Amino acid sequence: MSFHVMIIPTLGCPSNCKYCWSSEESSPVMTIETIDEIVKWLKDFRKEPVTFTFHGGEPLLAGEEFYRKALPALADELHEQGIAFALQTNLWKMTPGLANILAEYNIPIGSSLDGPKELTDYQRGEGYYDKTMAGYEIAKANGLNVSFICTFTSHSIKFKEDIFKFFLDNGLNLKLHPALPSLRDDNPEKWALSPKEYGELLVYLLDQYLENLNDIQLMNLDNLCQCYFGGRGTVCTFVDCMGDTFAVGPDGAIYPCYRFVGMPEYVMGNVYDHPSMEDLARSDAWKLMHQYKDYVDQECADCTHIKYCRGGCPYNAITPNGGEIKGVDPHCVAYKRIYKEIVDLANKELFGGSGAGPAMFGFGAEPVKSGKAGIMDLIRKNSAPSEVQY
């Protein structure tokens, strides 16, 4: 069993996305001493393989020297238990030197574009597109693998056809996020994508994906299909992440996930104290996360999707209600909509519309062919991963 530690070198970010919910311009930057304390903490914490994801804010603000020291410190000291890395960045601060050290550790990169230049700059700030693409070219030139996250907002949903065509025409793989209510805005819902719109967007993109299956990858839809057919969550939104995901803020504070970093009420401990799992379990944040798990077990017991949905993201469910558990992830509406579409298409493809569940699907069976790829073609293209993706 592996676990995941998200390292947040800073919450600061040089961009100024209109819908951003996390960045703070004055955020301090993590020191290499904090990385050393992370190593000391983890040496006695758990012996399973660990994936480190550098996130933010903008993690490249920590600078080239930070990564030249941090990566070997983590990899060399913890190599016996198995180490993997990932990085989420807008790429503005990418340099050949940084790209070289990231390539040395074979680090996959996630970045962000919201579609064509005009739309991306409108939502993320003037000049965002050009700066990100300049960093992308440096990353590519050094052999780094870059995928893009596209945030759909209440504004950009009106241009979903243009956005999909942009990623398809430019040969860019795509992962999408629905814009969340911003915790730092006086009008937090202004840019947020409603759950109903998100569900219909996923259905639209599934249709487009099947039309262009060999020319693009839509990671969300891969994961949703893998969740359903495998009967378990394969991405962190759809698993019980409690106890297997942690985030470390710039000052060494430990949180349940990167989304909570900077919110004092969700601190579970600090790496400088080298807490055990039992120590973290005594925190209010830990208890709240497990209360959410228990809530899902009760409230979603009759839902056919509970095994591979698990109530969605705890952050989405808890933070809009001031830290109280009053419901599951509001995107439940969207999840049910896309799962219904997946089931209906698969049943039609394999059984002519019969109401079979995933356990009845014969993967060796010959699907009913139509003019475009089917759900089973998508499944065959992407075999289910053995580990949860983040």
Order of alpha helices (4+ residues) and beta strands (2+ residues): beta-alpha-beta-alpha-beta-alpha-beta-alpha-alpha-beta-alpha-beta-alpha-alpha-beta-beta-beta-alpha-alpha-alpha-alpha-alpha-alpha
